[in-house]
Amino acid sequence: QVQLVESGGGLVQAGGSLRLSCTASGSIFSINTMGWYRQVPGKQRDMVAHIGRSGFTNYADSVKGRFTISRDNAKNTVYLQMNSLKPEDTAVYYCAALQSGYWGQGTQVTVSS
C-alpha cells in the first residue's frame, strides 16, 4: 500500500524557518511529479510548489524567493524548505504524488506574529 508521510511541521515565529519532509513508500516516487499544497479551515487547498522527476520546479507567487522544494530520489523523499515565514503561511501542509493521486495526511505549520 502506498503511503506518503509528512513531518517537520510545528510552531515558529515570523521570520523563522522550517523544513518539511515527505517520504513515499512503494514504487511511486520516481514516476511522479511531487507537490506541496496547503489549506486553512474553510478555504480550498492551494498549490505551494511542484517538482518534476527531472527537478523542474514551480512555485506559487506567494512563496517565491522564500520556499524551496527539492527531492532525493534515492530516499523517496521530497522536501520543502520554508524561510522568512509569515503568519499568513499558517496552514496544514500536504504532500502529493500528482500523477498517482496519492496524498499525505498533512502536517500543521503555525507562524506566530
MDAnalysis code that builds the backbone (N, CA, C; Angstrom):
import MDAnalysis as mda
import numpy as np

u = mda.Universe.empty(339, n_residues=113, atom_resindex=np.repeat(np.arange(113), 3), trajectory=True)
u.add_TopologyAttr("name", ["N", "CA", "C"] * 113)
u.add_TopologyAttr("resid", np.arange(1, 114))
u.add_TopologyAttr("resname", ["GLN", "VAL", "GLN", "LEU", "VAL", "GLU", "SER", "GLY", "GLY", "GLY", "LEU", "VAL", "GLN", "ALA", "GLY", "GLY", "SER", "LEU", "ARG", "LEU", "SER", "CYS", "THR", "ALA", "SER", "GLY", "SER", "ILE", "PHE", "SER", "ILE", "ASN", "THR", "MET", "GLY", "TRP", "TYR", "ARG", "GLN", "VAL", "PRO", "GLY", "LYS", "GLN", "ARG", "ASP", "MET", "VAL", "ALA", "HIS", "ILE", "GLY", "ARG", "SER", "GLY", "PHE", "THR", "ASN", "TYR", "ALA", "ASP", "SER", "VAL", "LYS", "GLY", "ARG", "PHE", "THR", "ILE", "SER", "ARG", "ASP", "ASN", "ALA", "LYS", "ASN", "THR", "VAL", "TYR", "LEU", "GLN", "MET", "ASN", "SER", "LEU", "LYS", "PRO", "GLU", "ASP", "THR", "ALA", "VAL", "TYR", "TYR", "CYS", "ALA", "ALA", "LEU", "GLN", "SER", "GLY", "TYR", "TRP", "GLY", "GLN", "GLY", "THR", "GLN", "VAL", "THR", "VAL", "SER", "SER"])
u.atoms.positions = np.array([
    [0.841, -1.185, 0.000],
    [0.000, 0.000, 0.000],
    [0.880, 1.239, 0.000],
    [0.515, 2.194, -0.836],
    [1.298, 3.414, -0.947],
    [0.955, 4.354, 0.199],
    [1.980, 4.928, 0.772],
    [1.787, 5.937, 1.812],
    [2.740, 7.103, 1.575],
    [2.241, 8.295, 1.868],
    [3.067, 9.490, 1.909],
    [3.022, 10.002, 3.341],
    [4.174, 10.137, 3.960],
    [4.238, 10.524, 5.362],
    [5.017, 11.825, 5.481],
    [4.303, 12.878, 5.941],
    [4.934, 14.181, 6.116],
    [5.451, 14.324, 7.541],
    [6.467, 15.157, 7.680],
    [6.979, 15.512, 9.000],
    [7.636, 16.883, 8.917],
    [7.889, 17.468, 10.074],
    [8.626, 18.721, 10.124],
    [7.805, 19.941, 10.430],
    [6.499, 19.800, 10.536],
    [5.684, 20.960, 10.886],
    [5.888, 21.376, 12.326],
    [5.285, 22.509, 12.682],
    [5.400, 22.977, 14.055],
    [5.067, 24.435, 14.172],
    [5.448, 24.993, 15.311],
    [5.198, 26.400, 15.617],
    [6.501, 27.170, 15.497],
    [6.454, 28.284, 14.792],
    [7.652, 29.102, 14.594],
    [7.244, 30.567, 14.598],
    [8.145, 31.420, 14.995],
    [7.869, 32.850, 14.954],
    [8.044, 33.391, 13.531],
    [7.367, 34.476, 13.255],
    [7.516, 35.136, 11.961],
    [8.989, 35.440, 11.703],
    [9.403, 35.174, 10.453],
    [10.798, 35.351, 10.087],
    [11.639, 34.100, 10.234],
    [11.082, 33.103, 10.885],
    [11.812, 31.863, 11.119],
    [11.722, 30.907, 9.944],
    [12.264, 29.705, 10.154],
    [12.345, 28.701, 9.094],
    [11.866, 27.342, 9.605],
    [11.360, 26.558, 8.681],
    [11.027, 25.163, 8.920],
    [11.342, 24.381, 7.663],
    [11.623, 23.095, 7.831],
    [11.785, 22.214, 6.685],
    [10.831, 21.048, 6.820],
    [9.969, 20.909, 5.834],
    [9.052, 19.784, 5.783],
    [9.649, 18.671, 4.947],
    [9.346, 17.437, 5.344],
    [9.782, 16.256, 4.602],
    [8.573, 15.388, 4.299],
    [8.640, 14.687, 3.196],
    [7.578, 13.751, 2.823],
    [8.245, 12.539, 2.191],
    [8.060, 11.405, 2.824],
    [8.651, 10.166, 2.332],
    [7.562, 9.258, 1.795],
    [7.798, 8.735, 0.607],
    [6.820, 7.871, -0.050],
    [7.237, 6.415, 0.047],
    [6.301, 5.579, 0.410],
    [6.539, 4.142, 0.369],
    [6.105, 3.619, -0.991],
    [6.426, 2.396, -1.268],
    [6.038, 1.850, -2.550],
    [6.923, 2.329, -3.673],
    [6.475, 2.165, -4.882],
    [7.312, 2.424, -6.049],
    [6.878, 3.654, -6.832],
    [6.118, 4.537, -6.203],
    [5.537, 5.635, -6.970],
    [6.452, 6.843, -7.104],
    [7.419, 6.955, -6.211],
    [8.120, 8.224, -6.113],
    [8.802, 8.612, -7.415],
    [9.527, 7.700, -7.995],
    [10.361, 8.047, -9.149],
    [9.551, 8.392, -10.388],
    [8.278, 8.011, -10.437],
    [7.496, 8.256, -11.650],
    [6.574, 9.463, -11.513],
    [6.650, 10.139, -10.385],
    [5.692, 11.203, -10.121],
    [6.334, 12.568, -9.976],
    [5.613, 13.567, -10.486],
    [5.824, 14.927, -10.012],
    [5.293, 14.986, -8.590],
    [6.077, 15.564, -7.709],
    [5.676, 15.684, -6.307],
    [5.302, 17.126, -6.016],
    [4.334, 17.297, -5.141],
    [3.884, 18.643, -4.843],
    [3.626, 18.856, -3.372],
    [3.712, 20.100, -2.971],
    [3.279, 20.537, -1.646],
    [2.094, 21.479, -1.824],
    [1.081, 21.265, -1.017],
    [-0.119, 22.088, -1.008],
    [-0.378, 22.514, 0.434],
    [-1.221, 23.517, 0.601],
    [-1.597, 23.924, 1.949],
    [-3.064, 24.332, 1.976],
    [-3.624, 24.218, 3.165],
    [-5.052, 24.503, 3.341],
    [-5.301, 25.072, 4.717],
    [-6.104, 26.122, 4.753],
    [-6.589, 26.668, 6.020],
    [-8.070, 26.345, 6.126],
    [-8.609, 26.271, 7.337],
    [-10.021, 25.892, 7.507],
    [-10.948, 26.801, 6.717],
    [-11.876, 26.192, 6.000],
    [-12.875, 26.954, 5.266],
    [-12.440, 27.433, 3.901],
    [-11.184, 27.110, 3.532],
    [-10.692, 27.550, 2.231],
    [-10.231, 26.356, 1.408],
    [-10.036, 26.566, 0.125],
    [-9.600, 25.491, -0.751],
    [-8.125, 25.184, -0.512],
    [-7.745, 23.990, -0.949],
    [-6.351, 23.588, -0.852],
    [-5.589, 24.217, -2.023],
    [-4.525, 24.910, -1.712],
    [-3.768, 25.654, -2.720],
    [-2.395, 25.043, -2.966],
    [-1.955, 25.119, -4.202],
    [-0.617, 24.660, -4.561],
    [0.431, 25.584, -3.966],
    [1.469, 25.007, -3.400],
    [2.612, 25.764, -2.891],
    [3.789, 25.611, -3.850],
    [4.124, 24.365, -4.185],
    [5.268, 24.109, -5.065],
    [5.153, 22.718, -5.655],
    [5.705, 22.574, -6.869],
    [5.808, 21.281, -7.537],
    [7.250, 21.036, -7.913],
    [7.631, 19.771, -7.997],
    [8.939, 19.409, -8.548],
    [8.781, 18.171, -9.406],
    [9.214, 18.259, -10.642],
    [9.119, 17.147, -11.564],
    [10.202, 16.115, -11.337],
    [10.085, 15.031, -12.093],
    [11.050, 13.941, -11.965],
    [12.465, 14.401, -12.281],
    [12.592, 15.356, -13.190],
    [13.922, 15.847, -13.580],
    [14.400, 17.006, -12.715],
    [13.555, 17.433, -11.795],
    [13.938, 18.527, -10.906],
    [13.365, 19.881, -11.272],
    [12.582, 19.938, -12.349],
    [11.947, 21.216, -12.715],
    [10.991, 21.623, -11.606],
    [11.028, 22.901, -11.222],
    [10.205, 23.368, -10.107],
    [9.243, 24.463, -10.532],
    [8.187, 24.586, -9.758],
    [7.181, 25.615, -9.978],
    [6.661, 26.037, -8.615],
    [6.469, 27.349, -8.409],
    [6.066, 27.868, -7.105],
    [4.873, 28.792, -7.223],
    [4.076, 28.813, -6.184],
    [3.058, 29.843, -6.055],
    [3.743, 31.191, -5.863],
    [3.127, 32.240, -6.410],
    [3.740, 33.567, -6.315],
    [3.973, 33.981, -4.859],
    [3.108, 33.560, -3.980],
    [3.185, 33.991, -2.584],
    [4.395, 33.437, -1.842],
    [5.022, 32.401, -2.381],
    [6.158, 31.787, -1.689],
    [7.463, 31.897, -2.460],
    [7.426, 32.441, -3.669],
    [8.644, 32.553, -4.476],
    [9.707, 33.367, -3.749],
    [10.928, 32.851, -3.763],
    [12.028, 33.521, -3.090],
    [12.142, 33.190, -1.621],
    [11.137, 32.545, -1.051],
    [11.162, 32.182, 0.380],
    [11.187, 30.670, 0.588],
    [10.493, 29.934, -0.264],
    [10.389, 28.475, -0.128],
    [11.193, 27.799, -1.234],
    [11.743, 26.640, -0.926],
    [12.475, 25.846, -1.911],
    [12.043, 24.387, -1.807],
    [11.606, 23.834, -2.938],
    [11.245, 22.426, -2.985],
    [12.410, 21.650, -3.589],
    [12.661, 20.475, -3.047],
    [13.717, 19.617, -3.575],
    [13.303, 18.166, -3.376],
    [13.999, 17.278, -4.044],
    [13.679, 15.861, -3.910],
    [14.961, 15.040, -3.915],
    [14.927, 13.948, -3.170],
    [16.011, 12.978, -3.142],
    [15.420, 11.653, -3.609],
    [15.629, 11.331, -4.864],
    [15.006, 10.130, -5.426],
    [15.523, 8.854, -4.769],
    [16.756, 8.880, -4.297],
    [17.309, 7.691, -3.646],
    [16.617, 7.412, -2.314],
    [16.092, 8.463, -1.691],
    [15.423, 8.308, -0.395],
    [13.909, 8.395, -0.523],
    [13.402, 8.511, -1.759],
    [11.952, 8.644, -1.962],
    [11.364, 9.772, -1.123],
    [12.089, 10.872, -1.044],
    [11.692, 11.954, -0.154],
    [11.694, 13.291, -0.894],
    [10.675, 14.089, -0.624],
    [10.593, 15.451, -1.123],
    [10.606, 16.383, 0.079],
    [11.264, 17.522, -0.093],
    [11.429, 18.482, 0.997],
    [10.819, 19.821, 0.603],
    [10.449, 20.583, 1.614],
    [10.051, 21.968, 1.414],
    [10.761, 22.800, 2.475],
    [11.759, 23.534, 2.048],
    [12.458, 24.449, 2.935],
    [11.716, 25.775, 2.935],
    [11.268, 26.200, 4.096],
    [10.473, 27.412, 4.206],
    [11.237, 28.425, 5.053],
    [11.604, 29.522, 4.442],
    [12.329, 30.595, 5.118],
    [11.479, 31.862, 5.166],
    [11.869, 32.782, 6.000],
    [11.163, 34.065, 6.130],
    [9.661, 33.849, 6.269],
    [9.299, 32.966, 7.153],
    [7.893, 32.605, 7.306],
    [7.070, 33.778, 7.811],
    [5.820, 33.818, 7.346],
    [4.878, 34.874, 7.696],
    [3.654, 34.242, 8.358],
    [2.930, 35.009, 9.167],
    [1.707, 34.451, 9.762],
    [0.730, 33.899, 8.718],
    [0.692, 34.493, 7.552],
    [-0.226, 34.006, 6.516],
    [0.207, 32.682, 5.897],
    [1.372, 32.180, 6.258],
    [1.795, 30.843, 5.830],
    [1.193, 29.752, 6.728],
    [0.541, 30.155, 7.799],
    [-0.073, 29.184, 8.696],
    [-1.123, 28.359, 7.959],
    [-0.989, 27.045, 8.018],
    [-1.890, 26.140, 7.300],
    [-1.500, 24.701, 7.619],
    [-2.333, 23.782, 7.180],
    [-1.934, 22.377, 7.125],
    [-1.294, 22.145, 5.759],
    [-0.097, 21.602, 5.768],
    [0.642, 21.363, 4.542],
    [0.567, 19.877, 4.171],
    [0.251, 19.627, 2.913],
    [0.091, 18.265, 2.404],
    [1.086, 18.015, 1.278],
    [1.616, 16.820, 1.218],
    [2.399, 16.454, 0.062],
    [1.574, 15.516, -0.799],
    [1.877, 15.529, -2.093],
    [1.093, 14.757, -3.046],
    [1.984, 14.188, -4.142],
    [1.620, 13.004, -4.585],
    [2.207, 12.395, -5.778],
    [1.189, 12.624, -6.892],
    [1.462, 13.559, -7.757],
    [0.411, 14.113, -8.595],
    [-0.122, 13.137, -9.632],
    [0.715, 12.416, -10.309],
    [0.206, 11.513, -11.341],
    [-0.536, 10.333, -10.736],
    [-0.082, 9.858, -9.614],
    [-0.714, 8.696, -8.980],
    [-1.903, 9.069, -8.117],
    [-1.996, 10.337, -7.735],
    [-3.147, 10.783, -6.965],
    [-3.116, 10.461, -5.487],
    [-1.936, 10.266, -4.933],
    [-1.836, 9.978, -3.506],
    [-1.502, 11.258, -2.729],
    [-2.051, 11.313, -1.520],
    [-1.835, 12.466, -0.641],
    [-1.386, 11.983, 0.730],
    [-0.587, 12.821, 1.368],
    [-0.234, 12.556, 2.747],
    [-1.334, 13.010, 3.686],
    [-1.097, 12.797, 4.983],
    [-2.109, 13.115, 5.985],
    [-2.068, 14.569, 6.417],
    [-1.019, 15.275, 6.078],
    [-0.894, 16.688, 6.413],
    [-0.085, 16.922, 7.671],
    [0.574, 18.067, 7.705],
    [1.326, 18.485, 8.889],
    [1.051, 19.966, 9.128],
    [0.796, 20.305, 10.384],
    [0.414, 21.676, 10.719],
    [1.644, 22.564, 10.800],
    [1.555, 23.715, 10.166],
    [2.561, 24.768, 10.293],
    [1.863, 26.003, 10.842],
    [2.358, 26.506, 11.954],
    [1.795, 27.696, 12.581],
    [2.893, 28.730, 12.746],
    [2.648, 29.918, 12.206],
    [3.611, 31.007, 12.285],
    [3.011, 32.118, 13.141],
    [3.655, 32.402, 14.243],
    [3.150, 33.427, 15.156],
    [3.767, 34.777, 14.815],
    [2.985, 35.814, 15.061],
    [3.461, 37.180, 14.751],
    [4.203, 37.784, 15.924],
])
